[in-house]
């Protein structure tokens, strides 16, 4: 019996006539059966063998070097801290074996919508899900620590909602605003995942970021069309992007919202002229 580096168990039989070993069966060991194989905030997908572990979106390997050699025990950490009110919403992960519930809280008598509100109002909430998946899902399950032992299932999995909460360190920008700020500061390289940060790919990734910022400029007339974007992905110089029309700055939004409320109660001074025939 032999176990391959990919987790296959192979059984061989000795053939006297040929004096060789002949393989007569192969079985697959499901690495995901090992508890917390991918560490905290990591998800196991056996279909991606041998690199069966991946970080949840918004997370990055805590120890990139170990991750590259398929040692996932350190798990994943958030790229940036979450705002307390989870104002960037939640990401829905489908068909999962839910995380270890050792540090969770359950209420079987409330809806998923109420469950979301509870998570929104608790700074320590790290995810939520239905506590009972029967009849379309009922009840509430909240997690308050790192998520352990998540596994992607081919069937009978449950949805899990994890705060997306991407913001920069002072919680003023969303992802696009964060990218725009780093670009203007000449620090766009900080947007690149550490696993991809090497000399052979960094320049290509930075070019894609550059093109992405050109595609979201505030003025529609400044944005390249798809055929131009296809050409941009090749070689050639690129123009400097203008400010995006899509990123949000919280203080800016709040001031605009306050201003709009004041304007909504103002008197309409528009005059109308009526034209009548002679």
N, C-alpha and C positions, 0 to 999 in steps of 0.2 A: 504494500500500500504506500502511495506517495501523495503528499500534499504539495501542489504547485504554488508558486508565488501569487497566483490569482485566486487562490482559495478553492481550487478544484481537488477533490479527493479521487485519485485514480487507483484502481485495483488491477494488478498484473498477475498472470499465471505463467509458470515456467513451461516451455515447450521443449521436451527432450529431443525431439526429432531435429529441430533447428538450433537447439541450444541458445534460445533467446527468450526474453520476456515478452509476452503479448498482453496488451491492455484489453480487458474485457468489460470494464464498467467505469463510469465516471459519475461522481456526485458533487454537487456544488455546496460548499459551506457558506451559509448566509452570515457574513461578518456582522450584519446589523443586529443579530441576536445577542451580541455582546453588549452589556449594559453601558450606556453613555460612551459608546465607541468614539463619537465625534466631539466629545467634551461639551462644554457649555455653549449654548446658542449655535450649535451645529446640527445639521440634518444628515441622516444616512440614507443613501439611495443605492441599493445593491445593483441596480441596472447600470451604474457608472463605474463598475469594478475595473481596475483595482482602486482608483481614487474615489471611494464611495462617499466620502464626507465633503460637505460644502457648508460655508457659513450662511446664515440667514441674511437676507438683503439688509444692507445698512451695517453689517458687521464685517470684521476682517480678522484673519488668524492672529491669535495672540503671539504665537511663535512661528513666523513665516518659514524659517529654515526647517523646523521640524515638520511643518505641514507639507513641505515639498517632498520630504522623504516618507510620507504617509504615516507620520506620527501625529495623531490628532488630539492627544490627551489634554493639551492646554486649552483647546477649544477656541472660541471666538469672542471678540470684544467689540463694542460699538465704535464706529468711526468717529462719532461726535456725540456729546451728551444730549439727552432728550429734554425738550422743554417740559415743565411739570404738567402742563395741561394737555400734552399729546396733541398739540394743535395742528400737526401735519397729518393726522389721521392714522389709519391702520392698514397694514398689508394683509390680505387674505391668502393663506396657504391652504391648498386643497389636499384631500386624501392623505392625511397624516395619522400616524400613531401619536397621540398627544403626549406632551412632555410628562416627566415624573411629577406626580401630584403631591409630593411630600410637603411642599411649601405653597399649597394652593388653598383656595376658599371656595365653597360651593353653596349655592342656593337653588334648589330645584323648583322654586315657585315663581321665578321671575323670567321675563322674556330676554331674548338676545339683545334687543334694543336697550333695555334697562341695564343689562350686563355691560354694554359698551359705555353707558353713562357712568357706571360705577368705576370702570377702569379710567375713564377720562378724568374723574374727580379724585383719583388717588395717584400721587406721584410715584409710588412704589410699584404700581401695576406694570407687569412686563408682558402680559398677553391675556386674552380671554377666549372662551369657547362655550358652546352648549355643554351642559353636564349630561344631557340625555339626547341622543341623536334620533330616537324613535319619533315617528309622526312628524317629520320635518325638523325636529330639533326643539328642545325645551330646556329650561333651566340655565344656570350660569355657573361657570367655573373660571376663577381668576387666579393668575400666578403672580407672585411677588418676589421672585428671585430669578437667577439665571435659569434658562430653559435647558433641561437635560433629557437625553434619551429620546430625541425626536427621530422619527423614521418615516420615510416615504413609502406608502403602501400601494400595491397594484389594485386593491379592491377593499371596500369597507372602511376606508379611512375617514377621518373627520376634518372639518375646516378649523383652522386656528388663526386668530387675529392678533397680529403683533404690531405695536406702534412703529410707524415709519420714522417720524420725528427727526428728519434730517435738518439740521440747522448749524450755523457756525457757532463759534464759542460764545458770542454775546447774544445768541438767540434772536437776531434781528432779521436774518435772511433765510429764504428757502434754498434748495439746492442750486437753482439757477443764479440766485443772488450771490450765493457763496462762490460759485464758479466765476462770476463776473468780477467780484472783488479780488479774488486771487489772480485773475488774468491781469487786471490793472496794476496789481502790485508786483507783477513779474514772477508770481509763485504758482503758476498753473500746474507745474509738475507735482504739487502737493495733492492734486486731484487724482493722481494715478495710484492704483492699488499697489502695495508693496510687492505683491507677487508678480506684477507686470513691469516693475520699475527696473529695467535694464537698458543698456545703451542701444540694443538692437530694436527695441519696440517703443521706447519713450518718444522719439521724434514722430513716429507715426501716430501715436495716441494724442500728442500735443497738436498735431495737424487736424485730427478729428475734432478735438475740443475747439480749435480755432474756427473750423467750418461750422460746428454746431452753434457757436455764438453769432456767426454771420447769419444763420438761418432764423434767429429769434430777435433780430434787431427791431427796434420800436417801429420804424417806418416800413410798411409792407413793400414799398418800392425799392428798399435797400436789400431785401432778402433775395438770395439767389434761388432760381427755380431748380427743379430736380436734375435737368440735363446739365446745368452749370455745376451743380454739386458733384455730379459724377465726374466731371472734368477736374474739379478741384481736388478730388481724392488722389489724382495723379500728381505729377510734378508741377512746379510753377509757383509764382509769388501770390500771396493772398493779401487783400486789403485789410486794414485794421477794423474790427467790428465796432459798431456804435452801440450805445446802451440798449439793453434788451427791453422789450415791451411787456415781458411776462414775469419777471421776478418780483417778489413781494418783499417789502421792507416793513416790518411790523409798525414801527413808529410812524412811518409815512402813511400807511393804510389807516391807522387810528386817527391821524390828524385830518386826512381826507374825509373819513367817515364823519368826524365831528363837524367839519366844515359843511358837508352835504346836508347834515341834519339842520344846521342853522339856516342854510339857504332854502331848505324846503318850506320854511315858514315865512319867507320873505314875500312881499307884495309883487305881483306881476304887473310891470309897468309897460308892457307891450301895447301899442295902439294898432287898431285895424282900420284900414280905409276901405269903404265900400264903393264900388263903381256902379253907376246906374246909367241907363241909356237916356239920351236927350228926347 
